[in-house]
Amino acid sequence: MALRSGGPHGCKSERAVGLPHPARAGLRITRMCPDDDNAPAAFPRLRPRRPLISGETLVRLLRYDAESGLFHWLLAHRDRPAGAVAGYWSEGRGLLITVAGTGCLAQDLAWLWCHGRWPERVVEHVDGDRANNRCGNLRLRA
């Protein structure tokens, strides 16, 4: 089994080439790289906190239902009718919505809709259910 050490930021994590994560290969992690795509949940990937879309773009393209926590498209596009529920489920990440060519997590968009600004930290769900994107169920990670 071939081993690879270090990442683009000089991190000292041992990784088995062709395996999804060193822990699954029984290797010891000496230090996890902060932007390692294969980082386990204990080492969350650092996401950019710069706004991916503006509030104006969000309001122009989507409608947010505060009771259900779902977004609906305002405009029809190709095979998607107006009023259809926006997004698709991505294992490990949650509900993703592609807005203006940019993939955004639904909880980030809900935070933008409810608070009028892009979240400065990672948004997490109070009840742990990543499908529940109601405003009252979202908080910024400490």
Secondary structure, DSSP 8 states (H G I E B T S, - for coil): --EEE--TT----EEETTSS-GGGGT---S---TT-TT--TTS------S-SS-HHHHHHHEEEETTTTEEEESS-BTTB-TT-B--EEETTTEEEEEETTEEEEHHHHHHHHHHSS--SS-EEETTS-TT---GGGEEE--
